[in-house]
Amino acid sequence: MSTAAEQERSRKFEQQRDRIRAAHLKPADARPESSARGLHHTALVSSDVERTIRFYQDVLEFPLTELIENRDYPGSSHFFFDIGNSNLLAFFDFPGLDVGPYREVLGGLHHIAISVEPQKWEHLRRKLTDAGVELIEHSEVSLYFRDPDGARIELIADPLGEMYGSHVL
C-alpha cells in the first residue's frame, strides 16, 4: 500500500507525462518514419572475456559471432553475441585499466531488455536458476538479473514492439 505522499508524487508525475505526451507524442499514422535502420549493437564493458562468453553463450544461449581487437585500445577485445533479429550485444574489455565495478549513473545503462519467445523464456529461467543467478520476475513476462559484471539484463517474453500487452511501436 502506498502512502499519501507516494500517491501525490505519482499523481504529479502522471500529470507531467500527460503534458509531455500532448506536446510530443504523435499518433502512429502521423509519425514520420525513423531515420535509423535499427540498433546495430549495444556495447558493454567486460572484466573477464571468457566469463562473459560462458554466461551469454552457454547460459543465455546467445551465440558468440566474433572476437576481434578493439581498434581504439590496443590489446583490448571487442566481441559480439547474436541476440536475434540482426541485432548484436557487444562487449569490450580494457586490460590494464581500472574500470571499477558496475554502477548505474546518470547517462549510464539502467538495463537492456531482450525479447525471447515465451517457451524460450521459461527454458532460460530454468537455466539461470540452475546457474545460481538471482532473478526478479515482473508481470509474468519479465525476468531481471545481473550479468557477471553487474549489468542489469531483462528477458521479456513480449514480442518486439509490445510491452506488457500494449503496443509501444
Contacts in CASP RR format, 6 or more apart in sequence:
PFRMAT RR
TARGET T0000
AUTHOR 0000-0000-0000
METHOD contacts of the structure
MODEL  1
MSTAAEQERSRKFEQQRDRIRAAHLKPADARPESSARGLHHTALVSSDVE
RTIRFYQDVLEFPLTELIENRDYPGSSHFFFDIGNSNLLAFFDFPGLDVG
PYREVLGGLHHIAISVEPQKWEHLRRKLTDAGVELIEHSEVSLYFRDPDG
ARIELIADPLGEMYGSHVL
2 10 0 8 1.000
38 87 0 8 1.000
39 87 0 8 1.000
40 87 0 8 1.000
40 88 0 8 1.000
41 80 0 8 1.000
41 87 0 8 1.000
41 88 0 8 1.000
41 89 0 8 1.000
41 90 0 8 1.000
42 88 0 8 1.000
42 89 0 8 1.000
42 90 0 8 1.000
42 112 0 8 1.000
43 78 0 8 1.000
43 90 0 8 1.000
43 91 0 8 1.000
43 92 0 8 1.000
44 89 0 8 1.000
44 90 0 8 1.000
44 91 0 8 1.000
44 92 0 8 1.000
44 109 0 8 1.000
44 112 0 8 1.000
44 147 0 8 1.000
44 149 0 8 1.000
44 151 0 8 1.000
45 91 0 8 1.000
45 92 0 8 1.000
45 93 0 8 1.000
45 94 0 8 1.000
45 99 0 8 1.000
45 149 0 8 1.000
46 52 0 8 1.000
46 77 0 8 1.000
46 79 0 8 1.000
46 91 0 8 1.000
46 92 0 8 1.000
46 93 0 8 1.000
46 149 0 8 1.000
47 93 0 8 1.000
47 99 0 8 1.000
47 148 0 8 1.000
47 149 0 8 1.000
48 93 0 8 1.000
48 148 0 8 1.000
48 149 0 8 1.000
49 67 0 8 1.000
49 77 0 8 1.000
49 79 0 8 1.000
49 91 0 8 1.000
49 93 0 8 1.000
51 148 0 8 1.000
52 79 0 8 1.000
52 91 0 8 1.000
52 147 0 8 1.000
52 148 0 8 1.000
52 149 0 8 1.000
53 64 0 8 1.000
53 79 0 8 1.000
55 147 0 8 1.000
55 148 0 8 1.000
56 62 0 8 1.000
56 64 0 8 1.000
56 81 0 8 1.000
56 89 0 8 1.000
56 147 0 8 1.000
57 63 0 8 1.000
57 64 0 8 1.000
57 81 0 8 1.000
59 124 0 8 1.000
59 127 0 8 1.000
59 128 0 8 1.000
59 131 0 8 1.000
59 133 0 8 1.000
60 124 0 8 1.000
60 127 0 8 1.000
60 128 0 8 1.000
60 155 0 8 1.000
61 120 0 8 1.000
61 124 0 8 1.000
61 127 0 8 1.000
62 81 0 8 1.000
62 82 0 8 1.000
62 83 0 8 1.000
62 89 0 8 1.000
63 81 0 8 1.000
63 82 0 8 1.000
64 79 0 8 1.000
64 80 0 8 1.000
64 81 0 8 1.000
65 80 0 8 1.000
65 81 0 8 1.000
65 82 0 8 1.000
65 88 0 8 1.000
66 79 0 8 1.000
66 80 0 8 1.000
67 77 0 8 1.000
67 78 0 8 1.000
67 79 0 8 1.000
67 80 0 8 1.000
68 77 0 8 1.000
68 78 0 8 1.000
68 79 0 8 1.000
69 75 0 8 1.000
69 76 0 8 1.000
69 77 0 8 1.000
69 78 0 8 1.000
70 76 0 8 1.000
70 77 0 8 1.000
70 78 0 8 1.000
70 92 0 8 1.000
71 78 0 8 1.000
73 92 0 8 1.000
73 94 0 8 1.000
75 95 0 8 1.000
76 92 0 8 1.000
76 93 0 8 1.000
76 94 0 8 1.000
76 95 0 8 1.000
77 91 0 8 1.000
77 92 0 8 1.000
77 93 0 8 1.000
78 90 0 8 1.000
78 91 0 8 1.000
78 92 0 8 1.000
79 90 0 8 1.000
79 91 0 8 1.000
80 88 0 8 1.000
80 89 0 8 1.000
80 90 0 8 1.000
80 91 0 8 1.000
81 88 0 8 1.000
81 89 0 8 1.000
81 90 0 8 1.000
82 88 0 8 1.000
83 89 0 8 1.000
83 114 0 8 1.000
85 160 0 8 1.000
89 112 0 8 1.000
89 114 0 8 1.000
101 149 0 8 1.000
101 150 0 8 1.000
102 146 0 8 1.000
102 149 0 8 1.000
102 150 0 8 1.000
102 151 0 8 1.000
104 110 0 8 1.000
104 152 0 8 1.000
109 151 0 8 1.000
109 152 0 8 1.000
110 152 0 8 1.000
111 144 0 8 1.000
111 151 0 8 1.000
111 152 0 8 1.000
111 153 0 8 1.000
111 154 0 8 1.000
112 151 0 8 1.000
112 152 0 8 1.000
112 153 0 8 1.000
112 154 0 8 1.000
113 142 0 8 1.000
113 154 0 8 1.000
113 155 0 8 1.000
113 156 0 8 1.000
114 153 0 8 1.000
114 154 0 8 1.000
114 155 0 8 1.000
114 156 0 8 1.000
115 156 0 8 1.000
115 157 0 8 1.000
115 158 0 8 1.000
115 159 0 8 1.000
115 160 0 8 1.000
116 124 0 8 1.000
116 155 0 8 1.000
116 156 0 8 1.000
116 157 0 8 1.000
117 157 0 8 1.000
118 141 0 8 1.000
118 157 0 8 1.000
121 141 0 8 1.000
121 143 0 8 1.000
121 155 0 8 1.000
121 156 0 8 1.000
121 157 0 8 1.000
124 143 0 8 1.000
124 155 0 8 1.000
125 135 0 8 1.000
125 137 0 8 1.000
125 143 0 8 1.000
125 155 0 8 1.000
128 135 0 8 1.000
128 143 0 8 1.000
128 145 0 8 1.000
129 135 0 8 1.000
133 145 0 8 1.000
133 146 0 8 1.000
134 145 0 8 1.000
134 146 0 8 1.000
135 143 0 8 1.000
135 144 0 8 1.000
135 145 0 8 1.000
136 143 0 8 1.000
136 144 0 8 1.000
136 145 0 8 1.000
137 143 0 8 1.000
137 144 0 8 1.000
138 144 0 8 1.000
139 164 0 8 1.000
141 156 0 8 1.000
141 157 0 8 1.000
141 158 0 8 1.000
141 164 0 8 1.000
142 154 0 8 1.000
142 155 0 8 1.000
142 156 0 8 1.000
142 157 0 8 1.000
143 154 0 8 1.000
143 155 0 8 1.000
143 156 0 8 1.000
144 152 0 8 1.000
144 153 0 8 1.000
144 154 0 8 1.000
145 152 0 8 1.000
145 153 0 8 1.000
146 152 0 8 1.000
146 153 0 8 1.000
147 153 0 8 1.000
156 163 0 8 1.000
158 164 0 8 1.000
158 165 0 8 1.000
160 169 0 8 1.000
161 167 0 8 1.000
161 168 0 8 1.000
161 169 0 8 1.000
162 168 0 8 1.000
162 169 0 8 1.000
END
